[in-house]
Amino acid sequence: MPTTQNRIHLNIRLLASSIVLTILLGACSSTPQQSAATQTIVNQTDEVASEALFSQNIHELLVQVAQTQELPLPTLEAGFLDVKTIPSIRKLVLPPSGTFKKNWLAYRKRFIEPVRLKAGKAFWEQNQLFLSQIEQESGVPAEIIVAIIGIETIYGRQTGNFRVKDVLSTLAFSYPETPNKVSREQLFRDQLKELILMCWSNAGGKLPASNSAQGISNSRFSACLNQNGSYAGAIGLPQFMPSSIRSFAVDGDGDGRIDLRLSPQDAIASVANFMKKHGWEAGMPISFPVQESGVTEAKILADGEPQLKYTVEALIGKGILKPEQGDLQTGGVTPQSKAFIVDLPYPDADGRDQVQYFVGLNNFLTIVQYNRSYFYAQSVAEFAEALGYKNQSVVPVNSIAKGTKVPETSGAKSRKPKAKKKAKSP
């Protein structure tokens, strides 16, 4: 069986042969037809050179992982013998054109719609007891968990059909020419390493492995590398990247392994664990709409940075919030609670730029850690509300003043998904 290194040598030989052939044909060309043929060969030569460089980069990464993690290089090479670049992926990760306008209303309509909501209610009913258990343990409401999985993949219907190792390899070593090319390639190289380590563990291997494949299942290792995911390399119902799987995914169904593709319980428990580890505050709201009278002030404070920088008291003083908003009289949001301004732009019917503003609290920021998009976070919040989530605090102010511990549940055991609740229009 040829190794990755052998492939590199073969590609280099092919490259040399193609270059010689190109030179000879170029010297002999005297007609337009011959020039076209020469150009074709030049293009083929570029492809061979690119493929050779790609193979070399993969080999160097595998050597690095083998050395740093003490893994057997031949086993890693065997897993990447058939790795390939996917040209269409490079187009999918390109940023939008300069004339593209962000459209919050169109984005919201795409995700908060009847098909997903119906599927969400069915998913909740099928997993109600487990969702209640996880909510009790983590403090993350069932509606939030259900909303995230629904927006990500419609509960497993759209998990992606690209082989993960091909996606990550393509983006790690052949990212399109963009201003952030260097940082993005580094990100995907890191994710490719995480994929290898994740699959090694899934196949029964230990880290570090002392340069031994003892206990490793080559078939499971290969199957893990070859699993399908999104065009960015995200995996399973909740669309976790390999690094998130290694850091936050948990075995929800107790079968001794983590399977985010086929186990709803693993997906549910993993989403809750991610949110909890990223600072979800049990029993607290997510965001509040900005008062009409405070839109001008909100526009000034909206800087696009997801950082808790303003107190609720200051936002009330600027007319952005009103005192009775956010349970300020009876709930856990105090005047000193921190927040930031969320701006959601969209064009109106005449094409003029408009913006809808919200005040984002800590839990909004937690959702942003899942997907770094204000559109995404507010969609999760409104999807959850459509399922019955109450965007209000369940923590009495006097309890906080006395140092009472925040409850870790908002009563999932007594709730069921609402069958006819409509999504709130923006």
C-alpha positions in Angstrom: 0.0 0.0 0.0 1.6 3.4 -1.0 2.3 5.9 1.6 1.5 9.6 1.5 5.2 10.3 1.0 5.2 8.0 -2.1 2.3 9.9 -3.5 4.3 13.1 -3.1 7.3 11.6 -5.0 5.0 10.4 -7.8 3.3 13.8 -8.1 6.7 15.5 -8.3 7.8 13.1 -11.1 4.6 13.8 -13.0 5.1 17.5 -12.5 8.7 17.4 -13.9 7.5 15.4 -16.9 4.6 17.8 -17.6 7.0 20.8 -17.4 9.4 19.2 -20.0 6.5 18.4 -22.3 5.1 21.9 -22.0 8.5 23.4 -22.9 8.8 21.2 -25.9 5.3 21.9 -27.2 5.8 25.6 -26.6 9.0 25.7 -28.6 7.3 23.9 -31.5 4.0 25.8 -31.5 3.3 27.9 -34.6 -0.5 27.9 -34.9 -3.3 29.0 -32.6 -4.5 25.4 -32.2 -1.1 24.5 -30.8 -1.1 27.4 -28.5 -4.4 26.3 -27.1 -3.1 22.8 -26.5 0.0 24.3 -24.8 -2.3 26.3 -22.5 -4.2 23.2 -21.6 -1.0 21.4 -20.7 0.1 24.4 -18.6 -3.2 24.3 -16.7 -2.7 20.6 -16.1 0.8 21.3 -14.9 -0.6 23.8 -12.4 -3.1 21.2 -11.2 -0.3 18.6 -10.7 1.9 21.1 -8.9 -1.1 22.1 -6.6 -1.9 18.4 -5.9 1.8 17.7 -5.1 1.9 20.7 -2.7 -1.4 19.6 -1.1 0.0 16.1 -0.5 3.2 17.4 0.9 1.3 19.7 3.3 -0.9 16.8 4.5 2.2 14.6 5.0 4.0 17.3 7.1 0.9 17.8 9.3 0.6 14.0 9.9 4.3 13.9 10.8 3.8 16.7 13.2 0.8 15.1 14.9 2.6 11.7 15.0 5.6 13.3 16.8 3.7 15.6 19.2 1.1 13.0 20.2 3.3 9.9 19.9 1.0 8.3 17.3 2.2 5.8 14.7 2.7 7.7 11.4 1.8 4.7 9.1 -1.6 4.5 10.7 -2.2 8.2 10.2 -1.0 8.0 6.6 -3.3 5.1 5.9 -6.3 7.1 7.0 -5.4 10.0 4.6 -4.4 7.9 1.5 -7.6 9.0 -0.4 -7.8 12.6 1.0 -8.7 15.1 -1.7 -9.4 18.8 -2.2 -13.0 19.9 -2.8 -13.0 22.9 -5.2 -16.7 23.8 -4.4 -15.8 24.2 -0.7 -13.5 27.1 -1.6 -16.5 29.0 -3.2 -18.8 28.3 -0.3 -16.5 30.0 2.3 -16.0 33.1 0.3 -17.3 36.3 1.9 -20.3 38.0 0.3 -19.8 40.5 -2.4 -19.4 44.2 -1.6 -23.0 44.9 -2.8 -24.5 42.3 -0.5 -26.8 43.7 2.2 -27.4 41.8 5.4 -31.1 41.1 5.9 -32.3 40.2 9.4 -35.9 39.7 8.3 -34.9 37.2 5.5 -32.6 35.4 7.9 -35.3 35.1 10.6 -37.8 33.9 8.1 -35.5 31.1 6.9 -35.2 29.6 10.4 -38.3 30.5 12.3 -40.8 28.9 10.0 -43.5 26.2 10.2 -41.5 23.2 9.1 -38.8 23.7 11.7 -41.2 24.6 14.5 -43.3 21.5 13.8 -40.2 19.4 13.8 -39.1 21.1 17.0 -42.3 20.2 18.8 -42.0 16.6 17.6 -38.4 16.4 18.7 -39.3 17.8 22.1 -42.1 15.3 22.6 -39.9 12.4 21.6 -37.1 13.5 24.1 -39.2 15.2 26.7 -38.0 13.3 29.8 -34.4 13.5 28.8 -34.7 17.2 28.0 -36.3 17.8 31.4 -33.4 15.9 33.1 -30.7 17.9 31.3 -32.5 21.2 32.0 -32.5 20.3 35.7 -28.9 19.4 35.7 -27.5 22.2 33.5 -30.0 25.1 34.0 -30.2 25.5 30.2 -33.9 25.6 29.2 -35.2 22.8 27.0 -36.6 25.3 24.5 -33.1 26.7 23.9 -31.6 23.3 23.3 -34.4 22.4 20.9 -34.1 25.7 19.1 -30.3 25.4 18.5 -30.6 21.8 17.1 -33.5 22.9 15.0 -31.7 25.9 13.5 -28.5 23.9 13.0 -29.8 20.8 11.2 -33.6 20.5 11.5 -32.9 17.7 14.0 -30.5 15.8 11.8 -32.1 16.3 8.4 -29.4 18.6 7.2 -26.0 17.6 8.7 -24.0 18.0 5.5 -22.7 15.6 2.8 -19.0 16.5 2.6 -16.4 14.2 4.0 -15.0 16.0 7.0 -11.3 15.1 6.4 -11.6 16.5 2.8 -13.3 19.7 4.0 -10.8 20.4 6.7 -7.8 19.5 4.5 -9.1 21.7 1.7 -9.6 24.7 3.9 -6.4 24.1 5.8 -4.1 24.2 2.8 -6.2 25.6 -0.1 -8.3 28.4 1.4 -9.4 31.0 -1.1 -7.5 34.3 -1.5 -9.2 36.5 1.1 -7.9 39.1 3.6 -8.1 36.6 6.4 -6.6 33.6 4.5 -3.6 33.1 6.8 -5.7 33.0 10.0 -8.4 30.9 8.5 -6.0 28.3 7.2 -4.4 28.1 10.7 -7.9 27.6 12.2 -8.7 24.7 9.9 -5.2 23.2 10.4 -5.9 23.1 14.1 -9.4 21.6 13.4 -7.8 18.9 11.2 -5.4 18.0 14.1 -8.4 17.9 16.5 -10.2 15.6 14.0 -7.3 13.2 14.0 -7.1 13.1 17.8 -10.9 12.8 18.2 -11.0 9.9 15.8 -8.0 8.2 17.5 -9.8 8.3 20.8 -13.1 7.1 19.3 -11.2 4.2 17.8 -10.0 3.1 21.2 -6.6 4.7 21.2 -5.0 6.6 24.0 -3.2 9.9 23.9 -0.3 10.0 23.8 -0.1 6.5 22.4 3.7 5.9 22.9 4.0 5.3 19.1 1.9 2.2 19.3 -1.4 1.3 17.6 -2.2 -1.3 20.2 -5.9 -1.2 21.0 -6.7 1.0 18.0 -9.5 -0.1 15.6 -8.3 0.9 12.1 -11.8 0.6 10.7 -13.3 2.8 13.4 -10.5 5.3 13.0 -11.0 5.4 9.2 -14.8 5.6 9.5 -14.5 8.6 11.9 -12.2 10.4 9.5 -14.5 9.7 6.6 -17.8 10.8 8.3 -19.8 13.5 6.6 -20.3 17.0 7.8 -21.0 20.6 6.7 -18.9 22.6 4.2 -17.0 24.0 7.2 -16.4 20.6 8.8 -19.1 20.8 11.5 -20.5 17.4 12.6 -23.8 15.9 13.7 -27.2 17.3 14.9 -25.7 20.2 16.8 -22.9 20.9 14.2 -19.9 20.8 16.5 -16.4 21.3 15.1 -13.9 18.7 16.1 -12.4 20.9 18.8 -15.8 21.5 20.4 -16.5 17.7 20.3 -13.3 17.0 22.2 -14.0 19.9 24.7 -17.7 19.9 25.3 -19.5 16.8 23.8 -20.7 14.3 26.4 -22.2 10.8 26.4 -25.8 11.6 27.0 -27.3 8.1 26.4 -24.6 6.3 28.5 -23.5 3.8 25.9 -19.8 4.6 26.4 -19.3 6.6 23.3 -20.2 10.0 21.9 -22.2 10.0 18.7 -23.6 13.4 17.7 -24.8 12.1 14.4 -27.2 9.3 15.5 -27.8 9.9 19.2 -30.3 12.7 20.0 -29.4 12.3 23.7 -25.7 12.8 23.1 -26.6 15.9 21.0 -29.0 17.4 23.7 -26.5 16.8 26.5 -23.6 18.2 24.5 -25.5 21.4 23.6 -26.5 22.0 27.2 -22.9 21.4 28.4 -21.5 23.8 25.8 -23.9 26.5 26.9 -23.3 25.9 30.6 -19.5 26.0 30.1 -19.8 29.2 28.2 -21.6 31.0 31.0 -25.3 30.4 30.6 -27.1 31.9 33.6 -30.1 29.8 34.7 -33.4 31.5 35.0 -32.2 34.7 33.3 -33.6 36.4 30.1 -31.7 36.7 26.8 -32.5 40.0 25.3 -35.0 43.0 25.4 -36.2 45.1 22.5 -35.0 48.7 22.5 -37.7 51.3 23.2 -38.7 53.3 20.2 -37.7 56.5 22.0 -34.2 55.1 22.5 -33.4 54.0 19.0 -31.2 57.0 18.3 -29.1 56.4 21.5 -28.9 52.6 20.7 -27.6 53.4 17.2 -24.7 55.4 18.8 -23.8 52.6 21.2 -24.1 49.7 18.7 -20.5 49.0 17.8 -20.8 45.3 16.7 -18.6 44.1 19.6 -20.2 41.3 21.6 -19.0 42.5 25.0 -21.0 43.3 28.1 -20.1 46.9 28.6 -23.2 48.9 29.7 -25.2 48.6 32.8 -29.0 48.3 32.6 -29.2 51.4 34.7 -27.3 53.4 32.1 -29.5 52.1 29.3 -32.6 53.1 31.3 -31.1 56.6 31.7 -30.6 56.9 27.9 -34.2 55.8 27.3 -33.1 52.5 25.6 -34.8 50.4 28.3 -37.7 51.3 30.6 -37.6 50.5 34.4 -40.3 47.9 34.3 -38.6 46.1 31.4 -36.5 43.0 32.2 -38.1 42.1 35.5 -36.3 45.0 37.1 -39.0 45.2 39.8 -39.4 41.5 40.5 -36.7 39.6 38.7 -33.0 38.9 38.7 -32.0 41.6 36.2 -30.7 44.4 38.4 -29.8 48.0 37.5 -26.1 46.9 37.7 -26.6 43.9 35.3 -24.3 44.3 32.2 -25.6 44.4 28.6 -24.7 45.5 25.1 -26.5 46.7 22.0 -27.5 44.2 19.3 -28.1 45.7 15.8 -29.9 43.6 13.2 -29.9 45.4 9.8 -32.3 44.8 6.9 -33.5 46.7 3.8 -37.1 47.8 3.8 -39.5 47.4 0.9 -37.9 50.4 -0.9 -34.4 49.1 -0.4 -33.5 51.6 2.3 -31.3 50.5 5.2 -33.2 49.8 8.4 -32.0 48.3 11.8 -33.9 46.5 14.5 -32.2 47.0 17.9 -32.1 44.8 21.0 -30.4 44.9 24.4 -28.4 41.7 24.7 -27.7 40.3 28.1 -25.2 37.6 29.3 -27.3 34.7 27.9 -27.4 36.4 24.5 -23.6 36.5 24.6 -23.5 32.8 25.5 -25.5 31.9 22.3 -23.1 34.1 20.3 -20.3 31.8 21.5 -22.1 28.9 19.8 -22.3 30.8 16.5 -20.7 34.2 16.2 -23.7 36.0 14.7 -26.2 38.3 16.2 -28.7 37.1 13.6 -28.2 33.5 14.8 -28.5 34.3 18.5 -31.7 36.3 18.2 -33.2 33.6 16.0 -32.5 31.0 18.7 -34.1 33.3 21.2 -37.3 33.8 19.1 -37.4 30.1 18.0 -37.4 29.2 21.7 -40.1 31.7 22.4 -42.2 30.2 19.7 -41.8 26.9 21.5 -43.0 28.5 24.8 -39.8 29.9 26.3 -40.5 32.9 28.6 -37.9 35.5 28.1 -37.9 36.7 31.7 -36.2 36.1 34.9 -37.4 33.6 37.5 -35.0 34.8 40.1 -36.5 37.2 42.7 -34.5 40.4 43.3 -34.6 40.0 47.1 -33.2 36.4 46.7 -30.1 37.8 44.9 -29.8 40.5 47.5 -29.7 37.9 50.3 -27.2 35.7 48.4 -29.7 32.9 47.6 -28.4 30.5 45.0 -29.9 30.8 41.5 -32.1 27.9 40.8 -30.8 25.5 38.1 -34.2 25.0 36.4 -37.1 26.9 35.0 -39.5 24.1 35.5 -39.1 21.9 32.4 -40.9 18.9 34.1 -44.1 20.8 34.2 -43.9 22.1 30.6 -44.7 20.6 27.2 -44.0 22.1 23.8 -46.9 24.4 22.9 -48.7 23.1 19.8 -50.1 26.3 18.4 -47.9 29.1 19.6 -46.9 31.3 16.7 -43.5 32.9 16.2 -43.4 36.5 17.3 -43.0 38.9 14.4 -40.0 41.3 14.7 
